[in-house]
Amino acid sequence: AALLVDTGNRDALLKEACARQGVRFLDRVAVTHPDDDHCGLLEALVDVAAVEGLLVADDLLECPCEGCGDLRDRAESERYTAGVRGLKVGDAVTCGRFTLTVVWPASFADEGGNGDSLSFLCSYDGDGDGAAEWTALLCGDAEAEQLRAMAPSLPADGIDVLKVGHHGSKKSLDESLVARLAPRIALVSVGAGNRYGHPAPEVCDLLAEGGCTALRTDEAGDVAVAFSMEKIEVSTEHAAPSS
């Protein structure tokens, strides 16, 4: 089973990464929001892997903004076998031993923009007993304001893996959120030399001070996180830079 969250917008990088990870089929693709750097390669996926269906925030199906309308048109042209499904808070999607439960957005307040990013609490249940051994939060471009609103829906003792929101922007995290989420591993999806200066140094410092291992794709390349009953194993395409 395989589920892709967002596509990026650089064709060669997506194809190379999917090849390295052995991805040939996708049960679903979830698009967190309609910004190009998150869904720009929906059409290119046909050259990489067969895609059964698309997942989006439920409000995106009716949002009148140009970005949401364009994404709907593109999805319709792809003619997904399983169609396009709109997800609401509390909805769950299973993928192998993982369950992805929607924790945001309750309703659109940003016309499908960063603050409306479809966000998942991902739980790994290795032995099928209904209890998660490990958890991860995947939050698109949602930032601290949205994460604070999600917090009541997250495990009280924190999460194991955090996909840092909005590429580690200055507003993606604050000290109280790092303490609340208490991630062991943070993943920052960010392009090398990007003009926005992501990730913000202060966010990297907060994660380090919180005892979290942060891995950036501009430095590490692909980051693979493998879950088992006993442990989480992390491997990277490139060696970590020396400090």
C-alpha positions in Angstrom: 0.0 0.0 0.0 1.2 3.5 -0.7 -0.2 7.0 -0.2 1.5 10.2 -1.4 1.0 13.4 0.4 1.6 16.3 -2.0 3.7 16.2 -5.2 6.1 19.1 -5.2 6.6 20.9 -8.6 9.9 19.6 -9.9 9.3 16.7 -12.2 12.7 15.1 -12.2 13.0 15.2 -8.4 9.7 13.5 -8.0 10.4 10.8 -10.5 13.9 10.1 -9.1 12.6 9.9 -5.5 9.8 7.6 -6.4 12.2 5.3 -8.3 14.6 5.3 -5.3 11.8 4.3 -3.0 10.4 1.7 -5.3 7.0 3.4 -5.7 5.1 2.1 -8.7 1.5 2.3 -7.5 -0.4 4.8 -5.3 -3.6 3.9 -3.6 -4.3 7.6 -3.1 -2.6 11.0 -3.5 -3.6 13.5 -0.8 -3.2 17.2 -1.7 -2.9 19.4 1.3 -3.8 22.6 -0.5 -3.7 23.9 -4.1 -0.4 25.8 -4.1 1.8 24.7 -7.0 4.7 23.5 -4.8 2.2 21.0 -3.3 0.2 19.8 -6.3 2.1 20.9 -9.4 2.9 17.4 -10.6 -0.4 15.6 -10.5 -0.3 15.1 -14.2 3.4 14.0 -14.1 2.5 11.2 -11.7 1.1 9.2 -14.6 4.7 8.7 -15.8 5.7 7.4 -12.3 2.9 5.4 -10.8 -0.7 4.4 -11.3 -2.9 6.5 -9.1 -6.3 5.2 -7.9 -7.8 8.3 -6.3 -7.3 11.8 -4.9 -7.9 13.1 -1.4 -8.5 16.8 -0.6 -10.1 18.8 2.2 -13.9 18.7 1.9 -14.3 22.4 1.6 -12.0 22.5 -1.5 -14.7 20.7 -3.5 -16.9 23.8 -3.2 -14.4 26.7 -2.7 -14.9 29.4 -5.3 -11.2 30.6 -5.4 -9.2 30.2 -8.5 -6.6 27.8 -7.0 -9.2 25.3 -5.8 -11.2 25.5 -9.0 -8.1 24.8 -11.0 -7.2 21.8 -8.9 -10.8 20.4 -9.3 -10.5 20.8 -13.1 -7.1 19.0 -13.2 -8.4 16.2 -11.0 -11.4 15.7 -13.2 -9.2 15.5 -16.3 -7.2 12.7 -14.6 -10.3 10.5 -14.4 -9.1 8.7 -11.2 -10.6 5.2 -10.8 -11.6 5.9 -7.2 -12.5 9.5 -7.9 -11.9 12.5 -5.7 -12.8 12.3 -2.0 -13.3 15.3 0.2 -12.2 14.7 3.8 -13.5 16.3 7.0 -12.0 16.4 10.5 -12.3 13.0 12.1 -12.3 11.1 8.8 -9.7 8.3 8.6 -7.9 6.8 5.6 -6.1 3.4 6.0 -2.9 2.5 4.2 -1.4 -0.8 5.1 -0.7 -0.6 8.9 -1.1 3.1 8.9 -4.2 5.1 9.7 -4.3 8.8 8.7 -6.9 10.7 10.6 -7.8 14.2 9.5 -7.2 16.8 12.2 -7.5 20.0 10.1 -9.2 22.1 8.7 -12.6 22.2 10.4 -13.6 24.6 7.7 -11.9 26.8 5.2 -10.8 30.3 6.5 -8.0 31.0 4.1 -9.6 30.3 0.7 -7.7 27.0 0.5 -4.4 28.6 1.4 -1.7 27.6 3.8 -4.0 27.9 6.8 -6.4 25.5 5.3 -3.9 22.8 4.7 -5.3 19.2 5.0 -3.5 17.8 8.0 -3.2 14.2 9.2 -2.4 12.4 12.4 -0.7 9.3 11.1 -0.7 6.3 13.4 1.3 3.1 12.9 -0.3 -0.1 14.4 2.2 -2.8 13.8 0.4 -5.7 15.5 -3.1 -4.7 14.6 -4.4 -4.5 18.2 -5.9 -1.0 17.6 -3.2 0.8 19.6 -0.6 2.9 17.8 3.1 2.1 18.4 4.2 5.4 16.7 2.6 8.6 15.5 3.4 11.3 13.0 1.8 14.7 12.2 1.7 15.7 8.5 0.5 19.3 8.2 1.2 20.7 4.8 1.8 24.5 5.1 -0.1 24.9 8.3 1.7 27.0 10.8 1.7 27.6 14.6 -1.7 29.2 14.7 -3.3 26.1 13.1 -1.2 23.6 15.1 -2.4 25.2 18.3 -6.0 24.6 17.2 -5.1 21.0 16.2 -3.4 20.3 19.6 -6.6 18.9 21.4 -6.9 16.3 18.6 -3.3 15.1 19.1 -1.9 12.6 21.7 -1.5 14.1 25.1 2.1 12.8 25.3 3.1 14.2 21.9 4.1 12.7 18.6 7.1 10.8 17.4 7.6 12.3 13.9 6.6 15.9 12.8 6.6 17.0 9.2 7.3 20.6 10.0 4.7 22.9 8.5 5.3 25.5 5.7 8.9 24.3 5.1 10.0 25.5 8.5 8.9 29.2 8.1 9.4 31.6 11.0 5.7 31.1 12.0 5.7 27.3 11.7 6.5 26.6 15.3 7.1 28.3 18.6 8.6 27.1 21.9 5.3 26.1 23.5 4.3 24.0 20.5 7.6 22.2 20.4 7.1 21.4 24.1 3.5 20.3 23.4 4.2 18.2 20.4 7.6 16.8 21.7 8.6 15.3 18.4 11.6 12.9 18.4 12.2 13.4 14.7 11.3 16.5 12.6 11.3 16.4 8.8 11.7 19.7 6.9 10.8 19.6 3.2 12.7 22.5 1.7 14.6 23.3 -1.5 18.2 24.3 -1.4 18.9 28.0 -1.6 15.2 28.9 -1.7 14.5 32.6 -1.8 12.3 32.5 1.4 15.2 31.5 3.7 13.3 28.4 4.8 13.8 26.8 7.3 14.1 29.7 9.7 17.2 29.4 11.9 15.1 30.1 15.0 12.8 27.2 14.2 15.8 24.9 13.8 17.1 26.1 17.1 13.8 25.4 18.9 13.8 21.9 17.6 17.3 21.2 18.7 16.7 22.7 22.1 13.7 20.5 22.4 15.9 17.4 21.9 14.5 16.7 18.5 16.5 15.4 15.5 15.7 17.6 12.6 16.4 16.5 9.0 16.2 18.9 6.1 15.8 17.7 2.5 18.1 20.5 1.2 20.9 18.9 3.2 19.9 15.2 3.5 18.0 14.6 0.2 15.4 11.9 0.5 14.6 11.1 4.2 13.1 7.6 4.7 11.5 6.9 8.1 10.7 3.2 8.6 8.5 2.0 11.4 8.4 -1.4 13.1 7.1 -2.6 16.4 10.4 -2.0 18.2 11.8 1.1 16.7 11.9 3.9 14.1 14.8 3.8 11.6 15.8 6.8 9.6 18.0 6.8 6.5 18.9 9.7 4.2 20.0 10.0 0.6 23.0 12.1 1.6 25.2 12.1 4.7 24.4 14.7 7.3 26.6 17.8 7.0 29.3 18.1 9.7 28.6 20.6 12.4 
